[in-house]
Amino acid sequence: MTRTLSTPPTLASGCLAGAPQPVIPVAGGGLLLRPWERADARAFLSAYEDEGTRRWHTHRPSTVAQVEEWFEGYRQDWEREKGCHWAVARDSGEVLGRMALRGADFEDGIANAAYWVLPAARGVGVASRALAAVSAWALDDIGFHRLELDHSTRNDASCRVATRAGYVLEGTKRSSAVHDDGRHDMHLHARVRGDR
């Protein structure tokens, strides 16, 4: 069944897949967001071998081959305009983390941000600067209207990342996500075009 919208979509089809996925500079420290490369698979897998990452991410790869399948899925997400996935890397190529916009909804102009950083990159602003960079690109360059993210109410570090990147805490989604130790309440943050 075809739906007829009473309003035009916020984003036009092709605004992502009409061009190659960009490399996005991150302010300060020689960082950038770039598409994942096959050579990054081992670094990506190592993140999920870290207890700090595993605590907050229950969807986890277990082999390099599985990571390579995820990377192919990320490439397809871009082509289908369903999401965008980047490595957070140094200019030298060293992977420090992951940044993603998932669940792109062109009708309403909404996407969901997700991220992690490797242990050596924690506590020095890598995640918040990368999140701010991808948010500015999505809101100002592409034309998304609203970006959301959620995290466990027990994940204080993720809450600080979101707040530093300009995401306003909007509320708590009770018993919203299953983690290894049971259900967690989740904080909902959002950044809307025009927020500073």
Buried (B, 14 or more C-beta within 10 A) or exposed (E): EEEEEEEEEBBEEEBBBEEEBBEBEBEEEEBBBBBBEEEBBEBBBBBBEBEBBBBBBEEEBEEEEBBBEBBEEBBEBBEEBBBBBBBBBBEEEBBBBBBBBBEBBBEEBBBBBBBBBBEEBBEEBBBBBBBBBBBBBBBEEBBBBBBBBBBBBBBEBBBBBBBBBBBEEEEEBEEBBEBEEEEBBBBBBBBBBEEE
